């Protein structure tokens, strides 16, 4: 398995040490696959001598022993989510303009 340091390096904004652990503040929110589970909206990772801790947006902590991890991967999918949100807002804007025009036309009748 690739070390967490190498895996996280392109996604890290800030790194600092605390009590023998390395703490990584990530650039954005990422999804992490650990073994068979996916953990969403992770923005901080702490790597200690024997464990790894994932901190999520909703203030949850996920603690794993480094010995028990067989698969560890970082997923970045929020560009797609942002694009879909922008597209949705655009459609809603077009819809509201069209409805306003229809209502003003009906009001003139």
C-alpha positions as CSV (number, residue, x, y, z in Angstrom):
1,X,0.0,0.0,0.0
2,X,1.2,3.5,-0.8
3,X,2.0,5.6,2.3
4,X,-0.6,8.1,3.3
5,X,2.0,10.9,2.9
6,X,2.5,10.1,-0.8
7,X,-1.2,9.6,-1.4
8,X,-2.3,12.9,0.2
9,X,0.5,15.1,-1.1
10,X,-1.3,16.6,-4.1
11,X,-4.4,17.4,-2.1
12,X,-2.8,19.1,1.0
13,X,-3.1,22.8,1.8
14,X,-1.3,22.8,5.1
15,X,0.6,20.3,7.2
16,X,1.6,20.5,10.9
17,X,2.7,18.1,13.6
18,X,1.0,17.5,16.9
19,X,1.9,14.9,19.6
20,X,3.8,12.7,17.2
21,X,1.2,12.8,14.5
22,X,1.1,14.6,11.1
23,X,-2.1,16.6,10.4
24,X,-3.1,17.4,6.9
25,X,-5.6,20.2,6.1
26,X,-6.9,19.4,2.6
27,X,-7.5,21.9,-0.2
28,X,-11.1,20.8,-0.7
29,X,-13.5,18.2,0.6
30,X,-12.7,14.6,-0.6
31,X,-14.3,11.2,-0.4
32,X,-12.1,8.5,1.0
33,X,-12.3,4.8,0.3
34,X,-11.0,2.7,3.2
35,X,-11.2,-1.0,2.7
36,X,-14.8,-1.6,1.6
37,X,-16.4,1.7,2.9
38,X,-16.6,5.2,1.6
39,X,-16.4,8.3,3.9
40,X,-17.7,11.5,2.5
41,X,-16.7,15.2,2.8
42,X,-13.3,14.7,4.5
43,X,-11.3,17.9,5.0
44,X,-8.7,16.9,7.5
45,X,-6.5,13.8,8.0
46,X,-4.3,12.9,10.9
47,X,-1.7,10.2,10.5
48,X,-0.1,8.8,13.6
49,X,2.4,6.0,14.3
50,X,-0.3,3.3,14.4
51,X,-3.5,4.9,13.2
52,X,-5.1,7.3,10.8
53,X,-8.0,9.6,11.6
54,X,-10.4,11.1,9.0
55,X,-12.3,14.3,10.0
56,X,-15.4,15.0,8.1
57,X,-17.4,18.2,7.4
58,X,-20.1,17.2,9.9
59,X,-17.6,16.9,12.8
60,X,-17.4,13.1,12.7
61,X,-14.1,11.2,13.2
62,X,-13.2,7.9,11.7
63,X,-10.3,6.1,13.3
64,X,-8.5,3.2,11.6
65,X,-5.5,1.2,12.6
66,X,-2.8,1.3,9.9
67,X,-2.4,-2.5,10.1
68,X,-6.1,-3.0,9.3
69,X,-6.2,-0.9,6.1
70,X,-5.9,-3.0,2.9
71,X,-7.3,-0.3,0.5
72,X,-7.0,3.4,0.8
73,X,-7.9,5.9,-2.0
74,X,-8.8,9.6,-2.3
75,X,-11.7,10.6,-4.6
76,X,-12.4,14.1,-5.7
77,X,-15.8,14.5,-7.3
78,X,-17.0,17.9,-6.2
79,X,-16.3,19.6,-9.5
80,X,-19.1,17.5,-11.0
81,X,-21.4,18.4,-8.1
82,X,-20.6,22.1,-8.6
83,X,-21.3,21.8,-12.3
84,X,-24.7,20.1,-11.7
85,X,-25.6,22.8,-9.1
86,X,-24.7,25.6,-11.5
87,X,-26.7,23.9,-14.3
88,X,-29.7,23.5,-11.9
89,X,-29.5,27.2,-10.9
90,X,-29.4,28.2,-14.5
91,X,-32.4,26.2,-15.4
92,X,-34.3,27.6,-12.4
93,X,-33.4,31.1,-13.5
94,X,-34.6,30.5,-17.0
95,X,-37.8,28.9,-15.7
96,X,-38.5,31.9,-13.3
97,X,-38.0,34.4,-16.1
98,X,-40.3,32.4,-18.4
99,X,-43.0,32.2,-15.7
100,X,-42.7,36.0,-15.0
101,X,-43.3,36.7,-18.7
102,X,-46.2,34.4,-18.9
103,X,-47.8,35.9,-15.8
104,X,-47.3,39.4,-17.0
105,X,-48.9,38.5,-20.4
106,X,-51.9,36.8,-18.6
107,X,-52.3,39.9,-16.4
108,X,-52.5,42.2,-19.4
109,X,-55.5,40.1,-20.8
